[in-house]
Amino acid sequence: MGLVVLLFFLLIAAASAAGLTADSRDSADWKPTAEGLRTPIRR
């Protein structure tokens, strides 16, 4: 079981190094919405 976990993390690390992963830290889960739609940032 430990070997499976190690292989999983090695696979994730290799995919990250190859640029195959996406950054999901865009805070989309807590941004406010207007009528359920996200409004663009006005600067």
C-alpha positions in Angstrom: 0.0 0.0 0.0 2.8 2.4 0.8 4.4 1.7 -2.6 1.1 2.7 -4.3 1.0 6.0 -2.4 4.6 6.7 -3.2 4.0 6.0 -6.9 1.0 8.2 -6.9 2.9 11.2 -5.5 5.8 10.5 -7.9 3.3 10.5 -10.8 1.9 13.8 -9.6 5.3 15.3 -9.2 6.4 14.2 -12.7 3.2 15.6 -14.2 3.8 18.9 -12.4 7.4 19.1 -13.6 6.2 18.4 -17.2 3.6 21.3 -16.9 0.6 19.0 -17.2 -1.1 20.3 -14.0 -3.3 23.4 -13.6 -3.2 25.9 -10.8 -6.6 25.9 -9.2 -5.8 28.6 -6.7 -8.0 31.2 -8.5 -10.3 31.7 -5.5 -13.3 31.1 -7.7 -15.0 29.2 -4.9 -15.5 32.2 -2.7 -15.7 35.2 -5.1 -18.9 37.1 -4.9 -21.5 36.7 -7.7 -24.3 38.9 -9.0 -27.4 36.8 -9.8 -25.1 33.7 -9.9 -22.8 35.3 -12.5 -19.3 36.5 -11.8 -18.8 40.1 -12.7 -15.4 41.2 -14.2 -13.1 43.2 -12.0 -13.5 46.9 -12.7 -10.3 48.9 -12.2 
